[in-house]
Amino acid sequence: MKNNNKVSGDARYCSALILRIMGFVWGAVGFCLMTGCESFIEVGLPASQLTATAVFEDKATANAAMVDIYSKIRDNGLLTGSLSGLSSQLGLYADELTLYGGEVNFYNNALLPSGSEVGELWNSSYNSIYAANAVIAGVEKSTSLATADRDQLKGEALFVRALLHFYLMNCFGAIPYVRTTDYEQNRVVHRMPENEVLALIKGDLEQAIAVLPEEYVSAERVRPNKWTAEALLARVNLYAEAWDEASNAASAVLNQTGLYVLEADLDKVFLKESTTTIWQLMPSIPGDNTKEAETFSFVSGPPPLSALSNTLMEAFSPDDQRKEHWTTAVTDGTDIWYHASKYKAVANTGSSVEYSIVFRLAEQYLIRAEARAHQGDLIGAKEDLNIIRHTAGLADTDATTAAAIIDAVIAERRLELFTEFGHRFFDLKRTGRLDAVLSPLKAGWNSTDRNFPIPESELLLNPNLEPQNDGY
């Protein structure tokens, strides 16, 4: 890896160079990453403090440690791991996707505490959190890293720690917030109420914002900058119903017009060079593209895995250009199915053309629209909502009251953010609409399905994680 602040497209997340570096110098700090331990509380005391310290005395190896975390999030983590991660799993769990093969427990809302699905999501996330904590501790103790490099790495690790706890909380409810690599502390962690978790997430993000640079240190927006942390903070504040703070954080991102510009062409939104992208995950192999395209695309029916649900497709108005550009119809001459085609490159293209976009500009407009409506700024809320509607070829909203505008924003989020990291499920959950929307559609839906079960293996290892979530 180069010793400057730029990470080229050729410096792939999981390159042989990084693996060699990590294999030789990560040592006990990366034990959980490199051995795939079963549980985050099983990470033992470091075997060699000298080896762990040495990682963060060199810029190249310190960067490799951080980059390796992104590779784990991309390949095995909660976001884009198995079958494109939450984009598929929560699409099935809610009302975005109809199942035709695989992922039965998510589709039937029949997750079990003993099931591998929840265990993998839980453990992969906490393993990456452990690694982020190791980076934070390592750079804080470093005596040779330049201040700018130390700040960059610490800010990235704080952002990752906040991001993963945010998704864990929204899937599992009350969770432990793990901020150390200390084995003795981690083996007895306890679950915290969601409001306490949110406060810790916000604290991490505020620290990250204070030290991350405004410009990207990576060529293709694959390393988070200050505005990436602001984008997550805007979302966190929205979920916490801190309307003023949500609006301000979203505005901080939207004001960066030199970096972020809405694409007029919908077919360019999900290209790796898109000007709407705030942060994205790079494929591991040169020329590969996204797991989303591999998972959602099909060329003949019936679909091998899933298709967009009829209720989602019926929500698009005839003149909504997102239906034309972001969904694709497949027919066998009798039946017709639709798949998400935001990402269009399924095969290796020699040079990658699409990366998995985790944060993009449209969400920030919708966050601010919803927050403004709650604050009583109906003109500003409608302006933000209409910006997104116009990019889809739609006329201005006809909503006039605060309640109607909020409903219109939630409806717009459904059409703008479908099959993107569980936005639909989380929106229904945070606005109290889960039962009303999903009960008529899903025979297996129960109110207690709002939270996943805590993995049974974790409860056995650490009784402090009791009690199990309701319904399991």
C-alpha positions as CSV (number, residue, x, y, z in Angstrom):
1,M,0.0,0.0,0.0
2,K,1.3,3.5,-0.8
3,N,2.6,5.6,2.1
4,N,0.6,8.7,1.1
5,N,-3.0,9.6,1.9
6,K,-4.4,8.4,-1.4
7,V,-5.7,4.8,-1.7
8,S,-5.9,4.0,-5.3
9,G,-8.5,1.7,-6.9
10,D,-5.8,-0.9,-7.3
11,A,-5.1,-1.0,-3.6
12,R,-8.0,-3.4,-3.1
13,Y,-9.4,-4.0,0.4
14,C,-8.3,-7.6,0.5
15,S,-5.2,-7.4,-1.6
16,A,-2.4,-9.9,-1.1
17,L,-0.2,-7.1,0.2
18,I,-2.7,-6.3,3.0
19,L,-3.1,-9.9,3.9
20,R,0.7,-10.3,4.1
21,I,1.0,-7.2,6.3
22,M,-1.8,-8.2,8.5
23,G,-0.5,-11.7,8.8
24,F,2.9,-10.5,10.0
25,V,2.2,-7.5,12.1
26,W,-1.4,-7.5,13.3
27,G,-0.7,-10.2,15.9
28,A,-3.1,-10.4,18.8
29,V,-4.8,-7.1,18.1
30,G,-6.3,-8.7,15.0
31,F,-6.8,-12.2,16.5
32,C,-10.5,-12.1,16.1
33,L,-10.4,-10.9,12.5
34,M,-7.8,-13.4,11.4
35,T,-9.2,-16.5,13.2
36,G,-12.9,-15.9,12.8
37,C,-13.6,-16.5,16.5
38,E,-17.1,-17.6,17.5
39,S,-17.9,-14.7,19.8
40,F,-16.7,-11.2,20.4
41,I,-16.3,-12.0,24.1
42,E,-13.9,-14.9,23.3
43,V,-11.1,-12.5,22.3
44,G,-8.3,-13.3,24.8
45,L,-5.5,-11.2,26.2
46,P,-2.9,-10.1,23.6
47,A,-0.1,-12.6,23.2
48,S,2.3,-9.9,22.2
49,Q,1.9,-6.2,23.2
50,L,5.1,-5.5,21.2
51,T,3.6,-6.8,18.0
52,A,0.3,-5.0,18.5
53,T,2.1,-1.7,19.2
54,A,4.4,-2.0,16.2
55,V,1.3,-2.1,13.8
56,F,0.6,1.5,14.7
57,E,4.1,2.9,14.5
58,D,4.0,2.5,10.7
59,K,1.6,4.4,8.5
60,A,1.3,1.6,6.0
61,T,0.5,-1.1,8.5
62,A,-1.8,1.1,10.5
63,N,-3.7,1.9,7.3
64,A,-3.8,-1.8,6.5
65,A,-5.4,-2.5,9.8
66,M,-8.2,0.0,9.1
67,V,-8.7,-1.1,5.5
68,D,-9.0,-4.8,6.6
69,I,-12.0,-3.8,8.8
70,Y,-13.8,-2.5,5.7
71,S,-13.0,-5.8,3.9
72,K,-14.6,-7.7,6.8
73,I,-17.7,-5.5,6.8
74,R,-18.0,-5.9,3.0
75,D,-17.4,-9.7,2.8
76,N,-18.7,-11.1,6.0
77,G,-20.4,-8.4,7.9
78,L,-23.9,-7.2,8.7
79,L,-24.1,-4.7,5.8
80,T,-23.2,-6.6,2.6
81,G,-22.2,-10.1,3.8
82,S,-24.1,-13.2,2.9
83,L,-26.5,-12.6,0.0
84,S,-25.9,-8.8,0.1
85,G,-26.6,-8.7,3.8
86,L,-29.3,-6.5,5.2
87,S,-30.4,-5.2,1.8
88,S,-31.7,-8.6,1.0
89,Q,-32.5,-9.9,4.5
90,L,-34.5,-6.9,5.7
91,G,-36.1,-6.6,2.3
92,L,-37.5,-10.0,2.9
93,Y,-38.2,-9.4,6.5
94,A,-40.3,-6.4,5.7
95,D,-42.4,-5.9,2.5
96,E,-39.9,-5.1,-0.2
97,L,-39.1,-8.6,-1.5
98,T,-41.1,-11.8,-2.3
99,L,-39.2,-15.0,-1.6
100,Y,-38.7,-17.7,-4.3
101,G,-35.7,-19.5,-2.8
102,G,-33.4,-19.4,0.3
103,E,-33.6,-17.0,3.3
104,V,-36.8,-18.7,4.5
105,N,-36.5,-17.6,8.2
106,F,-36.1,-13.9,7.3
107,Y,-39.1,-14.0,4.9
108,N,-41.3,-15.9,7.3
109,N,-40.2,-13.7,10.3
110,A,-39.2,-16.9,12.0
111,L,-35.7,-16.1,13.3
112,L,-34.6,-18.4,16.1
113,P,-32.1,-17.6,19.0
114,S,-30.2,-20.7,18.0
115,G,-30.2,-19.9,14.3
116,S,-27.0,-19.2,12.4
117,E,-28.5,-16.1,10.8
118,V,-28.6,-13.9,13.9
119,G,-25.4,-15.4,15.3
120,E,-23.5,-14.4,12.1
121,L,-24.8,-10.9,12.2
122,W,-24.1,-10.4,15.8
123,N,-20.6,-12.0,15.9
124,S,-19.3,-10.5,12.6
125,S,-20.4,-7.0,13.8
126,Y,-18.8,-7.3,17.2
127,N,-15.6,-8.8,15.8
128,S,-15.3,-5.7,13.6
129,I,-16.1,-3.4,16.5
130,Y,-13.3,-5.2,18.4
131,A,-10.9,-4.4,15.5
132,A,-12.1,-0.8,15.5
133,N,-11.4,-0.5,19.2
134,A,-7.9,-1.9,18.6
135,V,-7.2,0.7,16.0
136,I,-8.4,3.5,18.4
137,A,-6.2,2.2,21.2
138,G,-3.3,1.6,18.9
139,V,-3.2,5.1,17.2
140,E,-3.7,6.8,20.6
141,K,-0.6,5.1,21.9
142,S,1.4,5.6,18.7
143,T,4.6,7.7,19.0
144,S,5.6,7.9,15.4
145,L,2.4,8.5,13.4
146,A,1.8,12.0,12.2
147,T,-1.0,13.8,13.9
148,A,-3.1,14.0,10.6
149,D,-2.7,10.2,10.1
150,R,-3.5,9.5,13.7
151,D,-6.6,11.7,13.6
152,Q,-7.7,10.1,10.3
153,L,-7.5,6.6,11.6
154,K,-9.0,7.3,14.9
155,G,-11.9,9.1,13.2
156,E,-12.5,6.2,10.8
157,A,-12.5,3.7,13.6
158,L,-14.9,5.8,15.7
159,F,-17.2,6.1,12.7
160,V,-17.1,2.3,12.1
161,R,-17.8,1.6,15.8
162,A,-20.8,4.0,15.7
163,L,-22.1,2.6,12.4
164,L,-22.1,-1.0,13.5
165,H,-23.6,-0.3,16.9
166,F,-26.3,1.7,15.1
167,Y,-27.3,-1.3,12.9
168,L,-27.0,-3.8,15.8
169,M,-29.3,-1.6,17.9
170,N,-31.9,-1.3,15.2
171,C,-31.9,-5.0,14.6
172,F,-31.6,-6.3,18.1
173,G,-32.9,-3.5,20.3
174,A,-30.9,-3.2,23.6
175,I,-27.3,-4.2,23.0
176,P,-23.9,-3.9,24.6
177,Y,-21.8,-0.9,23.5
178,V,-18.3,-2.2,23.4
179,R,-15.5,0.4,23.6
180,T,-12.5,-1.6,24.6
181,T,-10.4,-4.6,23.6
182,D,-10.0,-5.6,27.3
183,Y,-11.0,-9.2,27.6
184,E,-12.1,-9.0,31.2
185,Q,-14.5,-6.2,30.5
186,N,-15.9,-7.6,27.2
187,R,-16.7,-11.0,28.7
188,V,-19.2,-9.4,31.2
189,V,-20.7,-6.7,29.1
190,H,-24.4,-6.0,29.5
191,R,-27.1,-4.7,27.2
192,M,-28.0,-1.0,27.4
193,P,-31.4,0.7,26.7
194,E,-31.6,2.1,23.2
195,N,-31.5,5.7,24.3
196,E,-28.1,5.1,26.1
197,V,-26.8,3.3,22.9
198,L,-27.9,6.3,20.8
199,A,-26.1,8.7,23.1
200,L,-22.9,6.7,22.8
201,I,-23.2,6.5,19.0
202,K,-23.7,10.3,18.9
203,G,-20.6,10.8,21.1
204,D,-18.5,8.6,18.9
205,L,-19.7,10.5,15.8
206,E,-19.1,13.9,17.3
207,Q,-15.5,12.8,18.1
208,A,-15.1,11.5,14.5
209,I,-16.4,14.7,13.0
210,A,-13.9,16.7,15.1
211,V,-10.9,14.8,13.7
212,L,-11.8,13.5,10.2
213,P,-10.7,15.7,7.2
214,E,-13.3,17.3,5.0
215,E,-11.7,15.9,1.9
216,Y,-11.5,12.2,1.1
217,V,-8.2,10.5,1.6
218,S,-9.2,7.8,-0.9
219,A,-9.6,8.3,-4.6
220,E,-13.1,6.7,-4.8
221,R,-14.8,7.7,-1.6
222,V,-14.1,4.3,0.1
223,R,-12.7,5.8,3.2
224,P,-15.1,8.0,5.3
225,N,-14.5,11.7,5.6
226,K,-16.0,14.3,8.0
227,W,-19.2,14.5,6.0
228,T,-19.7,10.7,6.1
229,A,-19.8,10.9,9.9
230,E,-22.2,13.9,9.6
231,A,-24.5,11.9,7.3
232,L,-24.7,9.1,9.9
233,L,-25.2,11.6,12.6
234,A,-28.1,13.1,10.7
235,R,-29.7,9.6,10.5
236,V,-29.1,8.9,14.1
237,N,-30.7,12.1,15.2
238,L,-33.7,11.4,12.9
239,Y,-34.2,8.1,14.6
240,A,-33.8,9.7,18.0
241,E,-36.4,12.3,17.0
242,A,-33.9,15.1,17.6
243,W,-35.4,17.1,14.8
244,D,-33.3,20.2,15.0
245,E,-30.0,18.3,15.3
246,A,-31.1,16.0,12.4
247,S,-31.8,19.0,10.2
248,N,-28.5,20.7,11.0
249,A,-26.4,17.6,10.4
250,A,-28.1,16.9,7.1
251,S,-27.6,20.6,6.1
252,A,-23.9,20.3,7.0
253,V,-23.6,17.5,4.3
254,L,-26.0,19.1,1.8
255,N,-24.0,22.4,1.9
256,Q,-20.9,20.6,0.6
257,T,-21.8,21.4,-3.0
258,G,-18.2,21.1,-4.1
259,L,-18.3,17.4,-3.2
260,Y,-21.9,16.3,-3.6
261,V,-24.3,17.0,-6.5
262,L,-27.5,15.2,-7.4
263,E,-27.3,13.3,-10.6
264,A,-29.8,14.3,-13.2
265,D,-29.4,10.9,-14.9
266,L,-30.8,8.1,-12.7
267,D,-28.6,5.5,-14.4
268,K,-25.5,7.3,-13.0
269,V,-26.6,7.3,-9.4
270,F,-25.1,3.9,-8.5
271,L,-21.9,4.1,-10.6
272,K,-18.7,4.3,-8.5
273,E,-18.0,7.8,-9.7
274,S,-21.4,9.2,-8.8
275,T,-21.4,12.7,-7.4
276,T,-24.2,11.7,-5.0
277,T,-22.1,9.1,-3.2
278,I,-21.0,9.9,0.3
279,W,-19.4,6.5,1.2
280,Q,-19.2,3.2,-0.6
281,L,-17.5,-0.2,-0.2
282,M,-15.1,-1.4,-2.9
283,P,-15.2,-5.0,-4.3
284,S,-12.4,-7.3,-3.3
285,I,-11.4,-8.4,-6.8
286,P,-10.5,-6.0,-9.7
287,G,-13.4,-5.9,-12.2
288,D,-15.9,-7.3,-9.8
289,N,-18.9,-5.1,-8.9
290,T,-21.6,-5.5,-6.2
291,K,-23.2,-8.3,-4.3
292,E,-26.4,-6.4,-4.7
293,A,-26.4,-6.9,-8.5
294,E,-25.5,-10.6,-8.0
295,T,-28.3,-11.2,-5.5
296,F,-31.2,-9.2,-6.9
297,S,-30.7,-9.7,-10.7
298,F,-32.2,-12.6,-12.7
299,V,-32.9,-13.1,-16.4
300,S,-35.6,-15.7,-16.4
301,G,-38.5,-16.7,-14.2
302,P,-39.4,-17.8,-11.7
303,P,-36.7,-15.9,-9.8
304,P,-34.1,-18.1,-8.1
305,L,-34.0,-16.1,-4.9
306,S,-36.4,-13.2,-4.7
307,A,-38.2,-10.5,-6.6
308,L,-39.6,-7.1,-5.8
309,S,-42.9,-7.4,-4.1
310,N,-46.2,-6.5,-5.8
311,T,-47.0,-4.0,-3.1
312,L,-43.7,-2.2,-3.7
313,M,-44.2,-2.1,-7.5
314,E,-47.7,-0.9,-7.1
315,A,-46.5,2.0,-5.0
316,F,-44.7,3.5,-8.0
317,S,-46.8,6.0,-10.0
318,P,-46.8,5.5,-13.8
319,D,-44.5,8.5,-14.4
320,D,-42.0,7.7,-11.7
321,Q,-38.7,7.3,-13.6
322,R,-37.2,5.2,-10.8
323,K,-39.5,2.3,-11.8
324,E,-38.1,2.5,-15.3
325,H,-34.4,2.9,-14.4
326,W,-34.1,1.1,-11.1
327,T,-36.3,-2.0,-11.7
328,T,-36.3,-4.5,-14.5
329,A,-39.2,-6.7,-15.6
330,V,-38.7,-10.4,-16.4
331,T,-41.4,-12.5,-17.9
332,D,-41.8,-16.1,-19.0
333,G,-44.7,-15.2,-21.3
334,T,-47.3,-15.8,-18.6
335,D,-46.1,-14.2,-15.4
336,I,-44.0,-11.1,-14.8
337,W,-41.6,-10.4,-12.0
338,Y,-39.4,-7.4,-11.2
339,H,-36.0,-7.2,-9.8
340,A,-34.0,-4.3,-8.3
341,S,-31.6,-3.0,-11.0
342,K,-30.0,0.0,-9.2
343,Y,-26.8,-1.9,-9.7
344,K,-26.6,-3.3,-13.2
345,A,-23.2,-4.9,-13.5
346,V,-23.5,-8.6,-12.5
347,A,-20.4,-10.1,-14.1
348,N,-16.8,-9.0,-13.9
349,T,-16.3,-6.0,-16.1
350,G,-12.5,-5.9,-16.2
351,S,-12.5,-2.6,-14.4
352,S,-15.2,-2.2,-11.7
353,V,-18.0,0.2,-12.5
354,E,-20.1,-0.1,-9.4
355,Y,-19.4,-0.2,-5.6
356,S,-21.9,-0.8,-2.8
357,I,-23.1,2.7,-1.8
358,V,-23.8,2.9,2.0
359,F,-24.5,6.6,2.2
360,R,-25.8,8.9,-0.6
361,L,-27.1,12.4,-1.0
362,A,-30.8,11.7,-1.5
363,E,-31.2,10.3,2.0
364,Q,-29.9,13.6,3.5
365,Y,-32.6,15.6,1.6
366,L,-35.3,13.2,2.9
367,I,-33.9,13.4,6.5
368,R,-34.0,17.1,6.4
369,A,-37.5,17.2,4.9
370,E,-38.9,14.9,7.6
371,A,-37.1,16.8,10.4
372,R,-38.3,20.2,9.0
373,A,-41.9,19.0,8.9
374,H,-41.7,18.0,12.5
375,Q,-40.3,21.4,13.4
376,G,-43.1,23.2,11.6
377,D,-41.0,24.4,8.6
378,L,-43.4,23.1,6.0
379,I,-42.1,25.2,3.2
380,G,-38.5,24.0,3.7
381,A,-39.7,20.4,4.1
382,K,-41.7,20.5,0.9
383,E,-38.7,22.0,-0.9
384,D,-36.4,19.1,0.1
385,L,-39.0,16.5,-0.7
386,N,-39.7,18.0,-4.1
387,I,-36.0,18.0,-5.0
388,I,-36.1,14.2,-4.7
389,R,-39.4,13.9,-6.5
390,H,-38.1,16.0,-9.4
391,T,-35.1,13.8,-9.9
392,A,-37.6,10.9,-10.3
393,G,-39.6,12.9,-12.9
394,L,-42.5,13.6,-10.5
395,A,-44.4,16.8,-9.9
396,D,-44.4,18.7,-6.5
397,T,-46.0,17.0,-3.6
398,D,-49.6,18.0,-2.9
399,A,-49.2,17.5,0.9
400,T,-49.9,20.6,2.9
401,T,-50.1,19.7,6.6
402,A,-47.2,18.6,8.7
403,A,-48.7,15.1,9.1
404,A,-49.3,14.8,5.4
405,I,-45.8,15.9,4.5
406,I,-44.3,13.4,7.0
407,D,-46.4,10.6,5.4
408,A,-45.3,11.8,2.0
409,V,-41.6,11.7,3.0
410,I,-42.0,8.1,4.4
411,A,-43.6,7.1,1.1
412,E,-40.8,8.8,-0.9
413,R,-38.2,7.0,1.2
414,R,-39.8,3.7,0.3
415,L,-39.4,4.4,-3.4
416,E,-36.0,6.1,-3.2
417,L,-34.2,3.8,-0.8
418,F,-35.7,0.3,-1.6
419,T,-33.3,-2.6,-1.2
420,E,-30.7,-0.4,0.5
421,F,-29.6,-1.7,3.9
422,G,-33.0,-2.1,5.5
423,H,-34.2,1.5,5.3
424,R,-37.8,0.3,4.8
425,F,-37.9,-1.9,7.8
426,F,-36.2,0.7,10.0
427,D,-38.6,3.4,8.8
428,L,-41.6,1.3,9.7
429,K,-40.1,0.4,13.0
430,R,-39.0,3.9,14.1
431,T,-42.4,5.5,13.1
432,G,-44.5,2.8,14.8
433,R,-46.0,1.5,11.6
434,L,-44.7,-2.1,11.6
435,D,-47.8,-3.9,12.8
436,A,-50.2,-1.8,10.6
437,V,-48.2,-2.4,7.4
438,L,-46.9,-6.0,7.9
439,S,-49.6,-7.8,9.7
440,P,-52.0,-7.8,6.7
441,L,-49.2,-8.9,4.4
442,K,-47.3,-11.5,6.3
443,A,-48.9,-14.5,8.0
444,G,-45.9,-15.0,10.3
445,W,-45.7,-11.4,11.5
446,N,-45.8,-10.8,15.3
447,S,-45.4,-7.5,17.1
448,T,-42.3,-8.9,18.9
449,D,-40.6,-9.4,15.5
450,R,-39.6,-5.8,15.7
451,N,-36.4,-7.1,17.3
452,F,-34.2,-10.0,16.3
453,P,-33.5,-12.6,19.0
454,I,-30.2,-12.3,20.9
455,P,-28.1,-15.3,19.9
456,E,-28.6,-18.2,22.3
457,S,-24.9,-18.9,22.3
458,E,-24.1,-15.4,23.6
459,L,-26.7,-15.7,26.4
460,L,-25.0,-18.9,27.5
461,L,-21.6,-17.4,27.5
462,N,-22.6,-14.1,29.2
463,P,-25.7,-14.2,31.5
464,N,-25.4,-10.3,31.7
465,L,-27.0,-10.2,28.2
466,E,-30.2,-11.6,29.7
467,P,-33.2,-11.3,29.3
468,Q,-33.9,-12.6,25.8
469,N,-35.9,-10.3,23.6
470,D,-39.7,-10.7,23.9
471,G,-41.3,-13.4,21.7
472,Y,-38.2,-15.7,21.7
